[in-house]
């Protein structure tokens, strides 16, 4: 489709990786803790379930990288990962993997409640970190990760892969940075359906090779429950449902495009209307956020059978921009002007991993840096708090910024 400022997909892939991997001043740290110049990078995977193995496959596209270690508390996951990375050493305890001197960086793809402990320990062990979203399971955990990154100078990429997506970058450059939407007053987001939250457990009793105590980790102790293992996102001790999982992706796009990343208030309503199987997180929810800069954002999600579709729509005084992982559509307010559609068939995870590895080598700041990743996570945690407490949650952005400036 024609559009006003055509840029090839190749230009965006190369341009974004090059610009964001540009060398930044090295933080004060020992050269021994920086990956060796002109040497192969060595990766350790922590959390070898389906998502971990999938993201690992993009790391393996780098011809100068080796997966040397795999950790999971379930041996079947470890075995499947090692089958894809022959020669990698297996671990059941992530701390043993972090002790390994031949691991330069780690990919963390565990349930949410393990993100902060592992990420902080990894940075303090001298490893660079690619961590799946949401960055943390609580606001204090998020602040702890941000402070650890500041203290250690490690490269941290949060798995909010839209920030590396060529068509996301193109849409931002052509329609957001040029103010062609005018003032953005409302960002509408939605994500209906998602099979990862309604998985049928493959076992009824604890399988051999699964360390349940280690799987629980910092969460409170309880008897083994197979539903919690396969649908952990739907239990507040381990995840935050669609609010902290899926909404984190979309509100991160809104923050990035609008240029404001801390709300003044959050509200959420919903419930467990379809899947009353012991889960805490709602299967249907509506979220509303208010920002000091004079705009609002919303999120709607339902796991009801037949509910489908996901996207972000930014409504401005001069036009509207719709974007999802496969395309964007710009619609000007002028009735006689046609909409502009730009497709992008692909997976932004590949570009996101490439950006992280470029920054590991250059010591630059990755696309989804630790502060922006934390603030998008924090925003969804406020919405989760509103849902749990059944009230509007007010928030002070100035106080939050001050808490990380010391």
C-alpha positions as CSV (number, residue, x, y, z in Angstrom):
1,X,0.0,0.0,0.0
2,X,1.3,3.5,-0.7
3,X,2.1,5.9,2.1
4,X,3.8,9.3,2.5
5,X,7.3,8.4,3.6
6,X,8.1,4.9,2.5
7,X,10.9,3.1,4.3
8,X,11.7,-0.5,3.5
9,X,11.5,-3.2,6.2
10,X,15.2,-3.9,5.7
11,X,15.9,-0.2,6.4
12,X,14.0,-0.3,9.7
13,X,15.6,-3.6,10.8
14,X,19.1,-2.3,10.2
15,X,18.4,1.3,11.3
16,X,16.8,0.4,14.6
17,X,19.4,-2.2,15.5
18,X,22.2,0.2,14.5
19,X,20.9,3.3,16.3
20,X,19.9,1.5,19.5
21,X,23.1,-0.5,19.7
22,X,25.3,2.6,19.4
23,X,28.0,2.5,21.9
24,X,27.3,4.3,25.2
25,X,29.9,5.2,27.9
26,X,30.8,2.1,29.8
27,X,29.6,2.0,33.4
28,X,32.1,1.7,36.1
29,X,32.8,-2.0,36.3
30,X,35.5,-4.5,36.0
31,X,36.5,-5.3,32.4
32,X,36.4,-9.0,33.5
33,X,32.6,-8.7,33.8
34,X,32.2,-7.4,30.2
35,X,31.8,-10.0,27.4
36,X,35.1,-10.5,25.8
37,X,35.8,-8.5,22.6
38,X,35.5,-10.5,19.4
39,X,34.5,-13.6,21.3
40,X,31.4,-15.8,21.1
41,X,28.6,-15.0,23.5
42,X,27.5,-17.7,25.8
43,X,23.8,-17.9,26.9
44,X,22.1,-19.6,29.8
45,X,18.3,-20.3,29.6
46,X,16.4,-20.1,32.9
47,X,12.9,-21.3,32.5
48,X,12.8,-23.8,29.6
49,X,9.1,-24.1,29.0
50,X,7.4,-23.4,25.7
51,X,8.1,-19.7,25.7
52,X,11.6,-20.1,26.9
53,X,12.5,-22.6,24.2
54,X,10.8,-20.4,21.6
55,X,12.7,-17.2,22.5
56,X,15.9,-19.3,22.7
57,X,15.5,-20.3,19.1
58,X,15.9,-16.6,18.1
59,X,19.1,-16.3,20.1
60,X,20.4,-19.3,18.2
61,X,20.0,-17.5,15.0
62,X,23.1,-15.5,16.0
63,X,26.1,-17.3,14.5
64,X,28.4,-16.0,17.2
65,X,26.3,-17.3,20.2
66,X,26.2,-20.6,22.0
67,X,23.6,-21.9,24.4
68,X,25.8,-23.4,27.1
69,X,23.4,-24.0,30.0
70,X,19.7,-24.7,30.6
71,X,17.9,-24.5,33.9
72,X,14.4,-25.6,34.8
73,X,12.7,-27.2,37.8
74,X,11.0,-29.8,35.6
75,X,13.4,-32.2,33.9
76,X,11.1,-32.7,30.9
77,X,11.5,-29.0,30.0
78,X,15.2,-29.2,30.4
79,X,15.4,-32.2,28.2
80,X,13.4,-30.6,25.4
81,X,15.6,-27.4,25.5
82,X,18.8,-29.4,25.5
83,X,17.5,-31.4,22.5
84,X,17.4,-28.0,20.7
85,X,20.8,-26.9,22.2
86,X,23.0,-30.1,22.2
87,X,25.9,-29.8,24.6
88,X,24.2,-27.3,27.0
89,X,24.6,-28.3,30.6
90,X,21.4,-29.0,32.6
91,X,20.6,-27.4,35.9
92,X,17.7,-27.6,38.3
93,X,18.7,-24.6,40.4
94,X,19.3,-21.3,38.7
95,X,21.9,-20.2,41.3
96,X,24.2,-23.0,40.1
97,X,23.8,-21.8,36.5
98,X,24.7,-18.2,37.6
99,X,27.8,-19.5,39.3
100,X,29.1,-20.7,35.9
101,X,31.9,-18.5,34.7
102,X,31.3,-19.3,31.0
103,X,27.8,-17.7,30.9
104,X,27.7,-14.2,29.7
105,X,24.0,-13.6,29.5
106,X,20.8,-15.2,30.6
107,X,17.3,-15.5,29.1
108,X,14.7,-15.6,31.9
109,X,11.4,-17.1,30.9
110,X,10.0,-18.4,34.3
111,X,6.6,-17.6,35.8
112,X,6.4,-13.9,36.9
113,X,7.0,-14.5,40.6
114,X,10.6,-15.6,39.8
115,X,11.5,-12.8,37.5
116,X,12.9,-10.3,40.1
117,X,14.9,-12.8,42.3
118,X,16.6,-14.3,39.2
119,X,17.2,-11.0,37.4
120,X,18.8,-9.3,40.4
121,X,20.9,-12.4,41.2
122,X,22.0,-12.6,37.5
123,X,23.1,-9.0,37.4
124,X,25.0,-9.3,40.6
125,X,26.7,-12.4,39.1
126,X,27.9,-10.3,36.2
127,X,25.4,-11.5,33.6
128,X,23.4,-9.5,31.1
129,X,19.7,-10.2,31.2
130,X,16.8,-10.7,28.8
131,X,13.7,-11.1,30.9
132,X,10.2,-11.9,29.8
133,X,7.5,-9.4,30.7
134,X,6.1,-8.3,33.0
135,X,9.4,-7.3,34.5
136,X,8.3,-7.9,38.1
137,X,5.5,-9.3,40.3
138,X,5.2,-6.2,42.5
139,X,6.2,-2.5,42.4
140,X,9.0,-3.1,45.0
141,X,10.4,-5.9,43.0
142,X,10.5,-3.7,40.0
143,X,12.3,-1.0,41.8
144,X,14.8,-3.6,43.1
145,X,15.6,-4.6,39.5
146,X,16.0,-1.0,38.4
147,X,18.4,-0.3,41.2
148,X,20.4,-3.5,40.6
149,X,20.8,-2.5,36.9
150,X,21.9,1.0,37.9
151,X,24.4,-0.4,40.4
152,X,25.8,-3.1,38.2
153,X,25.6,-1.5,34.7
154,X,24.4,-4.8,33.2
155,X,22.4,-4.7,29.9
156,X,18.7,-5.6,30.6
157,X,16.1,-6.1,27.9
158,X,12.5,-6.6,28.9
159,X,10.5,-8.9,26.6
160,X,8.2,-6.1,25.3
161,X,9.1,-6.9,21.7
162,X,6.9,-4.3,20.0
163,X,9.7,-1.8,20.7
164,X,11.9,-3.6,18.2
165,X,9.1,-4.2,15.6
166,X,9.9,-2.5,12.3
167,X,6.3,-1.5,11.6
168,X,5.9,-0.2,15.2
169,X,9.1,1.9,14.6
170,X,7.8,3.0,11.2
171,X,4.4,4.0,12.5
172,X,5.9,6.0,15.3
173,X,8.3,7.8,13.0
174,X,5.7,8.7,10.4
175,X,2.6,9.4,12.4
176,X,3.5,9.9,16.1
177,X,6.8,11.8,15.9
178,X,5.4,14.1,13.1
179,X,2.3,14.9,15.2
180,X,0.0,13.8,12.4
181,X,-2.5,12.5,14.9
182,X,-2.6,15.9,16.6
183,X,-3.1,15.6,20.4
184,X,-3.7,12.0,21.4
185,X,-6.6,12.0,23.9
186,X,-7.5,8.3,24.2
187,X,-5.7,5.0,23.6
188,X,-8.1,2.0,23.4
189,X,-6.5,-1.5,23.7
190,X,-8.0,-5.0,23.8
191,X,-6.9,-8.6,23.8
192,X,-9.6,-11.2,23.8
193,X,-9.0,-14.9,24.0
194,X,-5.6,-16.6,24.7
195,X,-5.3,-20.3,24.9
196,X,-2.3,-20.1,27.4
197,X,-4.8,-19.4,30.2
198,X,-7.2,-22.3,29.7
199,X,-4.7,-25.2,29.3
200,X,-5.8,-28.7,30.4
201,X,-3.2,-30.2,32.7
202,X,-1.5,-33.3,31.3
203,X,-1.3,-34.9,34.7
204,X,-3.4,-35.2,37.9
205,X,-0.6,-35.9,40.3
206,X,2.8,-34.4,40.6
207,X,5.0,-35.8,37.8
208,X,8.4,-37.3,38.5
209,X,11.1,-34.8,37.8
210,X,9.1,-31.7,38.8
211,X,10.5,-29.9,41.9
212,X,7.3,-28.4,43.2
213,X,9.0,-26.6,46.2
214,X,11.5,-25.0,43.8
215,X,8.7,-24.1,41.4
216,X,6.9,-22.2,44.2
217,X,10.1,-20.5,45.3
218,X,9.2,-17.2,46.9
219,X,5.4,-17.9,46.8
220,X,3.7,-19.3,49.8
221,X,3.7,-23.0,50.3
222,X,0.8,-25.2,49.2
223,X,0.0,-28.7,48.0
224,X,0.8,-29.5,44.4
225,X,-1.9,-28.3,42.0
226,X,-1.5,-29.2,38.3
227,X,-3.7,-26.3,37.2
228,X,-1.3,-23.8,38.8
229,X,1.6,-25.2,36.8
230,X,0.0,-25.0,33.4
231,X,-2.3,-21.9,34.0
232,X,0.0,-20.0,36.4
233,X,-0.8,-16.7,34.8
234,X,-4.3,-16.9,36.2
235,X,-3.2,-17.1,39.8
236,X,-2.1,-13.9,41.6
237,X,0.6,-15.6,43.6
238,X,2.4,-16.4,40.3
239,X,1.0,-14.0,37.7
240,X,-1.6,-11.3,37.2
241,X,-4.0,-12.6,34.5
242,X,-4.5,-10.8,31.3
243,X,-4.0,-7.5,33.2
244,X,-0.3,-7.8,33.9
245,X,0.5,-10.2,31.1
246,X,-1.2,-9.1,27.9
247,X,-2.1,-5.5,28.8
248,X,1.6,-4.9,29.7
249,X,2.4,-5.2,26.0
250,X,-0.2,-2.8,24.8
251,X,0.2,-0.1,27.5
252,X,3.9,-0.2,26.8
253,X,3.1,0.8,23.2
254,X,0.9,3.6,24.5
255,X,3.6,4.9,26.8
256,X,6.2,4.8,24.1
257,X,4.0,6.6,21.5
258,X,2.4,9.2,23.8
259,X,5.6,9.9,25.7
260,X,4.1,9.6,29.2
261,X,4.5,6.4,31.2
262,X,3.1,7.0,34.7
263,X,-0.7,7.3,35.3
264,X,-2.4,9.4,37.9
265,X,-5.2,6.8,38.6
266,X,-6.3,3.3,37.7
267,X,-9.6,1.4,37.8
268,X,-10.5,-2.1,36.9
269,X,-13.7,-4.1,37.0
270,X,-14.5,-7.7,36.0
271,X,-14.7,-11.2,37.3
272,X,-14.5,-14.9,36.9
273,X,-17.5,-15.6,34.8
274,X,-16.5,-18.6,32.7
275,X,-13.6,-20.5,34.3
276,X,-14.5,-20.9,38.0
277,X,-11.7,-23.5,38.5
278,X,-9.9,-22.0,41.5
279,X,-8.1,-19.2,39.7
280,X,-7.8,-15.7,41.1
281,X,-7.4,-13.6,38.0
282,X,-10.5,-12.5,36.1
283,X,-11.4,-14.1,32.9
284,X,-13.2,-10.9,31.8
285,X,-11.9,-7.5,32.8
286,X,-12.1,-3.8,31.8
287,X,-9.3,-1.4,32.8
288,X,-9.3,2.4,32.7
289,X,-6.2,4.7,33.3
290,X,-6.0,8.4,33.6
291,X,-2.8,10.3,32.8
292,X,-1.6,13.8,34.0
293,X,-0.8,14.8,30.4
294,X,-4.5,14.8,29.6
295,X,-5.3,11.5,28.0
296,X,-6.9,8.2,29.0
297,X,-6.2,4.5,28.2
298,X,-8.4,1.5,28.4
299,X,-8.0,-2.3,28.2
300,X,-10.7,-4.9,27.6
301,X,-10.1,-8.7,27.7
302,X,-12.2,-11.8,27.9
303,X,-11.5,-15.5,27.7
304,X,-15.1,-16.2,26.9
305,X,-15.5,-18.8,24.1
306,X,-15.5,-17.1,20.8
307,X,-13.8,-13.9,22.1
308,X,-11.0,-13.0,19.7
309,X,-8.9,-10.0,18.6
310,X,-6.1,-7.8,19.9
311,X,-4.9,-4.4,19.1
312,X,-4.1,-0.8,20.0
313,X,-6.0,2.3,18.7
314,X,-4.7,5.8,19.3
315,X,-7.3,8.5,18.9
316,X,-6.0,12.0,18.2
317,X,-7.5,15.3,17.3
318,X,-6.2,15.0,13.7
319,X,-6.3,11.3,13.0
320,X,-6.4,7.7,14.3
321,X,-3.7,5.0,14.3
322,X,-4.5,1.3,14.7
323,X,-1.7,-1.1,15.2
324,X,-1.2,-4.7,16.1
325,X,1.6,-7.3,15.5
326,X,0.7,-7.7,11.9
327,X,-0.1,-4.2,10.5
328,X,-0.9,-0.6,11.2
329,X,-3.6,1.6,9.7
330,X,-3.6,5.4,9.8
331,X,-6.9,7.1,9.2
332,X,-6.9,11.0,9.0
333,X,-9.9,12.9,10.2
334,X,-10.5,14.4,6.7
335,X,-13.4,12.6,5.1
336,X,-11.9,12.7,1.7
337,X,-8.5,11.3,2.6
338,X,-8.1,7.5,2.3
339,X,-6.6,5.4,5.2
340,X,-3.1,4.1,4.9
341,X,-2.4,0.4,5.7
342,X,1.1,-1.1,6.2
343,X,1.3,-4.8,6.8
344,X,4.2,-6.5,8.6
345,X,4.2,-10.3,8.5
346,X,6.7,-11.5,11.1
347,X,7.5,-11.9,14.8
348,X,9.1,-8.9,16.6
349,X,10.8,-11.2,19.0
350,X,13.5,-11.9,16.4
351,X,14.3,-8.2,16.1
352,X,14.1,-7.8,19.9
353,X,16.6,-10.5,20.6
354,X,18.9,-9.1,17.9
355,X,18.7,-5.7,19.5
356,X,19.6,-7.2,22.9
357,X,22.6,-9.0,21.6
358,X,23.8,-5.9,19.7
359,X,23.6,-4.0,23.0
360,X,25.5,-6.7,24.9
361,X,28.3,-6.3,22.5
362,X,28.3,-2.5,22.4
363,X,27.2,-1.9,26.0
364,X,24.4,0.3,24.6
365,X,20.8,0.7,26.0
366,X,18.3,-1.7,24.5
367,X,15.0,-0.8,23.0
368,X,12.9,-2.0,26.1
369,X,15.2,-0.7,28.8
370,X,14.7,-1.5,32.5
371,X,13.0,1.8,33.4
372,X,10.4,1.8,30.7
373,X,9.8,-1.9,31.2
374,X,9.3,-1.3,34.9
375,X,6.8,1.5,34.4
376,X,4.7,-0.4,32.0
377,X,4.7,-3.3,34.5
378,X,3.9,-0.9,37.4
379,X,0.9,0.6,35.5
380,X,-0.7,-2.9,35.1
381,X,0.1,-3.7,38.7
382,X,-2.0,-0.6,39.7
383,X,-4.8,-1.9,37.6
384,X,-4.5,-5.3,39.2
385,X,-4.6,-3.6,42.6
386,X,-7.8,-1.8,41.6
387,X,-9.4,-5.1,40.6
388,X,-8.4,-6.8,43.8
389,X,-9.4,-4.0,46.1
390,X,-12.5,-3.0,44.2
391,X,-11.7,0.7,44.2
392,X,-10.1,3.5,42.2
393,X,-6.3,3.6,42.9
394,X,-4.8,7.1,42.8
395,X,-1.1,7.4,42.1
396,X,1.6,10.1,42.4
397,X,4.0,10.0,39.3
398,X,6.3,12.7,40.8
399,X,6.8,10.6,44.0
400,X,7.5,7.5,41.9
401,X,10.1,9.3,39.8
402,X,11.8,10.6,43.0
403,X,11.9,7.1,44.4
404,X,14.3,6.0,41.6
405,X,16.4,9.1,41.4
406,X,18.3,8.6,44.6
